[in-house]
Amino acid sequence: MVAPKPTQSAAGKPAAKKRDEKPAERVVAENRKARHEYEIIDTLECGIALVGSEVKSLRAGRMSLDEAYGRIDGNEVWLIGCDIPEYEKANRLNHQPKRPRKLLLHRREIAKFAGQAFEKGLTLVPLKMYFKDGRVKVLLGIGRGRKTHDKRQKLKAATAKREMETALRGRGREGR
């Protein structure tokens, strides 16, 4: 019996991956509340410095971004208030769950992105944390805090849009 051959191109070479494909991202945690509390102006993907037990805990899917925010300290950006629970099997080598963690950005990104937040009174908000190509990444957003009336208007608009979509879907079925 002949084993099936791997996919090959006409030239006999192994088929390459499509260039359009996005790298696989596995979301660990998302801060959905941030989109409600802040008007997100710009976003930036950055790395984060972690210890081994933190990565193990993240792979298990345990973490919270609810009360986290970014802070500029000199030429560095830190993630404060992010809760990564201890990894049970790490015993003595475990980490502190709410310790500040350094975000990895280039100097020009810090100057442009984080400097903007410092000057204009905007806030650095972590929107989600995910694995990309085996590394942990943080999607950091720069946002302006919303007032209560702004939040209400946003909710009203979202509700109206949802109702219109359901009405359109319902009408499409009746016509059949």
C-alpha positions in Angstrom: 0.0 0.0 0.0 1.4 3.4 -1.0 1.3 6.2 1.6 -0.3 9.5 0.5 2.2 12.2 -0.5 2.3 15.5 1.2 0.8 18.4 -0.7 3.1 19.6 -3.4 3.1 22.3 -6.0 3.5 21.7 -9.8 7.3 22.1 -9.5 7.5 19.3 -7.0 8.3 21.5 -4.0 6.2 21.5 -0.8 3.4 23.9 -0.9 4.1 27.1 1.0 1.7 28.7 3.5 -0.6 31.4 2.1 0.6 34.9 2.7 -2.9 36.1 3.5 -3.2 33.8 6.6 -3.1 35.5 9.9 -1.0 33.8 12.5 -3.0 31.8 15.0 -3.9 33.8 18.1 -5.3 32.2 21.2 -7.0 34.8 23.4 -6.3 34.2 27.2 -8.3 37.2 28.5 -10.2 40.1 27.1 -11.2 43.3 28.9 -14.7 43.9 27.4 -15.5 46.4 30.2 -12.7 48.7 28.9 -14.6 49.3 25.6 -17.6 50.5 27.7 -15.6 52.6 30.1 -13.3 54.2 27.6 -13.4 55.6 24.1 -10.4 53.8 22.5 -8.5 56.1 20.2 -5.6 53.9 19.2 -4.2 50.4 19.8 -0.8 48.9 19.9 0.4 45.3 20.2 3.3 44.8 22.7 5.1 42.0 24.4 5.3 41.5 28.2 8.1 40.2 30.4 6.9 37.2 32.4 8.4 34.4 34.5 7.8 30.7 33.8 5.0 30.1 36.3 3.1 33.0 34.9 3.2 31.6 31.4 2.1 28.2 32.7 -0.9 29.9 34.5 -1.8 31.8 31.3 -1.7 28.6 29.2 -4.2 27.2 31.7 -6.4 30.2 30.8 -6.3 31.8 34.2 -6.0 35.6 34.4 -7.9 38.8 34.8 -7.5 42.3 33.1 -10.5 43.9 34.9 -8.6 46.4 37.0 -5.4 46.6 35.0 -3.9 49.8 33.4 -0.7 50.9 31.9 1.7 53.3 33.6 4.7 55.2 32.2 7.8 55.2 34.4 10.7 57.0 32.9 11.5 55.2 29.6 9.5 52.1 30.5 5.8 51.1 30.4 4.4 48.9 33.1 1.2 46.9 33.4 -0.3 47.4 36.8 -3.1 45.5 38.5 -3.2 42.5 36.1 -4.0 39.4 38.1 -2.3 36.2 37.1 -3.1 33.6 39.8 -0.3 31.3 41.1 0.4 28.1 39.2 -0.3 25.3 41.7 2.5 23.0 40.5 5.2 25.6 40.7 5.3 25.5 44.6 8.4 27.5 45.8 9.2 29.0 42.4 5.8 30.7 42.1 5.2 34.4 41.3 3.3 37.2 43.0 -0.2 37.3 41.4 -0.6 41.1 41.1 3.0 42.2 40.6 3.8 45.0 38.1 4.9 43.6 34.7 7.1 45.3 32.2 5.6 45.9 28.7 8.1 45.5 25.9 7.9 48.5 23.5 10.4 50.2 21.2 11.6 53.6 22.4 9.8 55.4 19.5 6.6 53.6 20.4 6.9 54.7 24.0 7.6 58.2 22.9 4.7 58.4 20.5 2.0 56.2 22.1 2.6 56.4 25.8 3.7 60.0 25.6 0.4 60.9 24.1 -1.4 59.4 27.1 0.8 61.4 29.5 0.4 64.7 27.8 -3.3 64.7 26.9 -4.6 63.1 30.1 -5.5 59.8 28.3 -5.3 56.4 29.9 -3.3 53.3 28.8 -5.8 50.4 29.0 -5.0 46.7 28.3 -7.7 45.4 25.9 -6.7 41.7 25.6 -3.9 39.3 26.3 -3.2 36.5 23.9 -0.6 34.0 22.6 0.7 34.8 19.1 3.4 32.5 17.6 4.1 31.0 21.1 4.7 34.4 22.7 2.4 36.3 25.1 1.2 39.6 23.6 -0.9 42.4 25.1 -3.2 44.7 23.0 -2.8 48.0 24.7 -5.2 50.8 23.9 -5.1 54.5 24.5 -8.5 55.7 25.7 -10.4 58.7 26.9 -12.8 58.0 29.8 -16.4 58.2 29.0 -18.9 60.2 30.9 -22.1 58.5 32.1 -24.3 60.2 29.5 -21.9 59.0 26.7 -22.2 55.4 28.0 -26.0 55.7 27.9 -25.9 57.0 24.3 -23.6 54.2 23.3 -25.9 51.6 24.8 -29.0 53.1 23.1 -27.3 53.1 19.7 -26.2 49.5 20.1 -29.7 48.4 21.2 -31.3 50.3 18.2 -28.9 48.7 15.8 -29.5 45.2 17.2 -33.3 45.7 17.0 -33.0 46.8 13.4 -30.9 43.8 12.5 -33.4 41.4 14.1 -36.3 43.1 12.4 -34.6 42.8 9.0 -33.8 39.2 9.6 -37.4 38.5 10.6 -38.8 40.2 7.5 -36.5 38.2 5.2 -38.0 34.9 6.6 -41.6 36.1 6.2 -41.1 36.8 2.5 -40.1 33.2 1.8 
